[in-house]
Amino acid sequence: MDLHREPDLSYFEGLVPPAKATAPRRGDEPLFVVGDIHGCALELKLLLETLPLTADSTIVFVGDFIDRGPDSRQVVDALLEVGRRHRVVALMGNHEAMLADFLDAPGSLGGGMFVYNGGSSTLASYADQLGEYRIPEEHVAFFRELKLCHQTPDYFFAHAGVPEIPLEELDPEERREELLWTRDMSESVYTWSKVIVHGHCQQSEPEIAANHINVDTGCVYDGRLTAMELHTREVYQVPRQQREPPRYLRDIRSKRRAIRFEGAIPVQIDRPEIPLHFLTVNYSEIGMYLRTLSSYGAVDLRVGESITGFIGVHGPWRIRFWGEVVRRDQGSEGAYYAIHIKASTGV
């Protein structure tokens, strides 16, 4: 045998080695992340059926399971079911945080924001035809046990993102608002010790940057529900199946009554002269009863007038609404107004 003869390499012509960018590292177990679901239960079911899950798989859900979509209750049922078969990490989104405020005190600012920020659709998914809603104890426990963040050796997960500080210095409770509400991750050039994985900021496609990954692709807004296997960066998607707009208020096709809550929530109504400020006396999914806080008596609201303004305060706790004045009452402390809310948009 001629040991010095050149080997025949023709067998290997046309073959290429596996791409390192799409091959899991040795010893890594499958790690999936799923973006904002917002009540899109059918899409969640279809997406889970497409994922190549194994007994060793972990699925991280980045929050905003509820609100605006039609089937929030069914989404939670699906999450509980998949959690019985696989390792599931469920994070709190800003919408679950508002729900927690609502459960604790419906008349609180957070409770009111929940109702007007799409929570009405969640209540509808738990309600009977008479409008009586009941959230099962298993679901309440699920909401109460959601985590603000989760991390692995390579990734740090939070619903909206993280502040520009070292992760070792991050106290989740102290930075709760930023973990749930921040919207500036796409603009950040900060380098954390781990890749930040989040949702909350709708994009047409998953955003993969050196310092963060965003998997919110706006399913409830006729986009897609996205999952990604993080070691391989392989993306799985299901487009919106039900073509209908997100629901912020009570569905006008519903026969159930609107639920009324007591609570003092700040409301600002826009006027060319000067913004008018009010507090709710009570509110429902379709309207508000306001008492005036403005000291400008010459500026008044007229019955039948179309109005627009904000429910809540500055920052994330603010929802734009459009409505009509349907009644004016005069009290000893000033004017009171009944407002029919026709539309709202939230965050």
C-alpha positions in Angstrom: 0.0 0.0 0.0 1.3 3.4 -1.0 1.1 5.4 2.2 2.2 8.6 0.4 -0.7 8.5 -2.1 -3.1 11.5 -2.0 -6.4 10.4 -0.5 -9.5 10.3 -2.8 -11.7 13.2 -1.7 -14.3 12.9 -4.4 -16.8 11.4 -2.0 -16.9 14.6 0.0 -17.5 16.9 -3.0 -20.7 18.9 -2.5 -21.0 18.1 1.2 -21.0 21.0 3.7 -20.6 20.8 7.4 -23.5 21.7 9.7 -23.8 25.4 10.2 -22.6 26.3 13.7 -25.2 29.1 13.9 -28.1 26.6 13.7 -26.6 23.7 15.8 -27.2 23.5 19.5 -24.2 23.5 21.7 -23.3 20.1 23.2 -25.2 19.6 26.4 -27.8 22.3 25.7 -31.4 21.3 26.3 -34.0 22.9 23.9 -35.0 26.3 25.2 -38.0 28.0 23.5 -39.4 31.4 24.1 -42.9 32.5 23.1 -44.1 36.1 22.5 -47.1 38.1 23.6 -50.3 36.0 23.2 -53.1 38.5 24.2 -56.0 36.1 24.3 -55.2 34.3 20.9 -55.8 30.8 22.2 -56.3 29.1 18.8 -53.0 30.5 17.5 -51.2 29.4 20.7 -52.6 25.8 20.3 -51.4 25.7 16.7 -48.0 27.1 17.6 -47.4 24.6 20.4 -48.3 21.8 17.9 -45.5 23.0 15.6 -42.8 23.1 18.2 -40.4 20.1 18.3 -40.8 19.7 22.1 -39.0 17.0 23.9 -39.1 15.8 27.5 -36.1 18.1 28.2 -37.6 21.2 26.6 -38.1 24.4 28.5 -40.7 27.0 27.3 -40.5 30.6 28.5 -43.6 32.6 28.0 -42.8 36.4 28.2 -46.2 37.5 29.5 -49.3 39.4 28.2 -51.3 36.2 28.0 -54.6 38.0 28.4 -56.6 41.1 27.2 -57.7 42.3 23.8 -58.0 38.9 22.1 -61.2 36.8 22.4 -60.0 33.8 24.5 -57.9 34.8 27.5 -59.4 32.0 29.6 -58.6 29.4 27.0 -55.0 30.7 26.8 -54.5 30.1 30.5 -56.0 26.6 30.2 -53.5 25.9 27.4 -50.6 27.2 29.5 -51.6 25.1 32.5 -51.9 22.0 30.2 -48.5 22.4 28.5 -47.0 22.9 31.9 -48.1 19.5 33.0 -46.0 18.0 30.1 -43.0 20.3 29.9 -41.0 22.7 31.9 -42.7 26.0 31.6 -41.6 29.4 32.9 -44.4 32.0 32.8 -43.5 35.6 33.2 -45.7 38.5 34.3 -46.6 41.0 31.6 -47.9 44.5 32.2 -51.4 43.2 31.5 -51.2 40.5 34.2 -49.9 43.2 36.5 -53.0 45.3 35.9 -55.2 42.2 36.4 -53.5 41.6 39.8 -54.4 45.2 40.7 -58.0 44.6 39.5 -58.3 41.4 41.6 -57.0 43.2 44.7 -59.0 46.4 44.2 -61.2 46.9 41.2 -61.6 50.6 42.0 -57.8 51.2 42.0 -55.9 53.0 39.2 -54.5 49.7 38.1 -57.9 48.1 38.2 -59.4 50.8 36.0 -56.5 50.6 33.6 -57.1 46.8 33.3 -60.7 47.3 32.3 -60.0 50.0 29.7 -56.8 48.5 28.4 -58.4 45.4 27.0 -59.3 43.6 30.2 -62.9 43.8 29.3 -62.3 41.0 26.8 -60.7 38.9 29.6 -63.7 39.4 31.9 -65.9 38.4 29.0 -64.0 35.1 28.6 -64.7 34.3 32.2 -68.3 35.5 32.2 -71.7 33.8 31.7 -74.4 35.3 29.5 -75.6 37.4 32.5 -72.3 39.1 32.7 -71.2 37.4 36.0 -67.6 36.5 35.7 -65.7 34.1 37.9 -62.0 33.3 37.6 -61.2 29.8 38.8 -58.9 29.4 41.7 -56.4 27.5 39.6 -56.2 30.5 37.2 -56.0 33.0 40.1 -53.0 31.0 41.5 -51.4 31.0 38.0 -51.6 34.8 37.9 -50.3 35.2 41.4 -47.3 33.0 40.8 -46.0 34.7 37.7 -42.4 35.7 37.8 -41.0 39.1 37.0 -37.9 37.7 35.3 -36.0 34.5 34.6 -32.4 33.7 33.6 -30.2 31.0 32.3 -26.4 31.1 31.8 -26.8 32.9 28.5 -30.2 34.7 28.6 -32.2 37.0 30.9 -35.9 37.0 30.3 -38.3 39.9 31.2 -41.6 40.9 29.6 -40.6 44.4 28.4 -36.8 44.6 28.9 -34.4 45.7 31.6 -32.7 49.0 32.6 -29.2 49.8 31.5 -27.5 48.5 34.6 -25.4 45.4 35.3 -27.7 42.4 35.8 -25.9 41.6 39.0 -27.2 44.9 40.4 -30.8 44.4 39.2 -33.4 44.1 42.0 -36.6 42.9 40.2 -39.0 44.5 42.7 -37.3 47.8 42.7 -37.2 47.8 38.9 -40.6 46.3 38.4 -42.0 49.1 36.3 -39.2 48.9 33.8 -39.4 45.1 33.6 -43.1 45.4 32.7 -43.4 48.6 30.8 -40.1 49.8 29.2 -40.2 50.4 25.4 -36.7 51.5 24.6 -34.9 48.2 24.2 -34.6 48.6 20.4 -32.7 51.9 21.0 -30.3 50.5 23.5 -26.6 49.9 22.7 -25.8 48.8 26.3 -24.0 45.5 26.7 -25.4 43.3 29.4 -23.6 40.1 30.6 -26.5 38.1 29.0 -28.8 38.5 26.0 -32.1 40.1 27.1 -35.1 38.2 25.7 -38.5 40.0 25.9 -41.7 41.0 24.2 -44.1 44.0 24.8 -42.9 46.0 21.7 -44.7 44.9 18.6 -42.6 44.2 15.5 -43.4 42.8 12.2 -40.6 40.2 12.6 -38.6 39.0 15.6 -35.9 41.5 16.4 -32.5 39.8 17.0 -29.7 42.2 18.1 -26.4 41.6 19.8 -27.8 42.6 23.2 -31.5 41.6 23.0 -34.2 39.5 21.3 -37.8 40.7 20.9 -40.4 38.0 20.0 -43.6 40.1 20.1 -44.9 40.1 16.5 -48.4 41.4 17.3 -50.6 38.4 16.8 -53.7 40.1 18.2 -53.1 43.0 15.7 -53.4 40.6 12.7 -49.7 39.7 13.0 -48.2 36.4 14.0 -47.6 34.5 17.2 -43.8 33.7 17.4 -41.7 31.2 19.2 -37.9 30.8 18.9 -35.5 28.1 20.0 -32.8 30.2 21.4 -29.8 27.9 21.0 -30.4 27.5 17.2 -32.3 30.8 16.7 -34.9 28.8 14.7 -38.2 30.7 14.5 -41.7 29.2 14.5 -44.7 31.3 13.7 -48.5 31.0 13.3 -50.4 33.9 11.6 -53.6 35.3 13.2 -56.5 33.0 12.3 -59.4 35.2 13.4 -59.5 38.4 11.5 -61.1 40.8 14.0 -59.8 43.9 15.7 -58.5 43.8 19.3 -61.1 44.4 21.9 -60.6 47.2 24.4 -64.1 47.7 25.6 -67.2 45.4 26.0 -68.0 43.7 22.7 -71.0 45.6 21.3 -72.4 42.3 20.1 -72.5 40.9 23.6 -75.9 40.7 25.4 -74.4 40.7 28.8 -74.6 43.7 31.0 -71.6 46.0 31.5 -70.1 45.7 35.0 -69.9 48.9 37.1 -67.1 49.5 39.5 -66.5 52.1 42.2 -63.3 54.0 42.1 -61.5 57.4 41.7 -59.5 57.3 38.5 -58.0 60.5 37.0 -59.4 61.5 33.7 -58.3 64.4 31.4 -60.5 65.8 28.7 -58.8 67.7 25.9 -60.0 71.2 25.2 -58.3 73.9 23.0 -58.5 76.4 25.9 -57.0 74.2 28.6 -57.2 70.5 29.6 -60.1 69.7 32.0 -59.4 67.3 34.9 -61.9 64.9 36.5 -62.1 61.9 38.8 -64.4 59.0 38.2 -67.1 58.4 40.8 -67.7 55.0 39.2 -67.0 53.4 35.8 -68.0 50.5 33.6 -66.7 48.8 30.5 -68.7 51.3 28.4 -68.8 54.5 30.4 -67.8 56.7 33.3 -69.5 59.0 35.8 -67.1 61.9 36.5 -66.9 64.7 39.0 -65.0 67.8 37.9 -61.6 68.8 39.4 -61.1 71.8 37.1 -61.5 75.3 38.6 -62.3 76.8 35.3 -66.1 77.2 35.6 -66.5 79.0 32.3 -65.3 75.9 30.5 -68.1 73.4 30.6 -69.0 70.1 28.8 -72.3 70.1 26.9 -74.7 67.1 26.6 -74.2 65.5 23.2 -70.7 66.9 22.9 -68.0 64.5 21.4 -64.9 64.4 23.6 -61.5 62.8 23.6 -58.9 62.6 26.3 -56.9 60.3 28.6 -57.8 57.9 31.4 -55.1 57.5 34.0 -51.9 59.6 34.6 -48.8 60.3 32.6 -46.5 57.6 31.5 -47.6 54.0 30.9 -50.7 54.4 33.0 -52.5 56.4 30.4 -55.2 55.4 27.9 -56.6 57.5 25.1 -60.4 57.4 24.7 -63.1 58.9 22.6 -66.7 59.4 23.9 -69.8 61.5 24.2 -71.3 63.4 27.1 -74.8 61.9 27.7 -75.8 63.6 31.0 -74.8 66.6 33.2 -75.7 66.9 36.9 -74.9 69.8 39.2 -73.8 69.0 42.7 -72.7 71.0 45.7 -69.0 70.4 44.8 -69.4 71.1 41.1 -70.6 69.4 37.9 -70.9 65.7 37.3 -70.9 64.1 33.9 -72.0 60.7 32.5 -69.7 59.8 29.6 -70.4 57.1 27.0 -67.0 55.7 25.9 -67.0 54.7 22.2 -63.4 53.7 21.7 -60.1 53.5 23.6 -56.5 52.5 22.8 -54.0 51.4 25.4 -50.5 50.2 25.9 
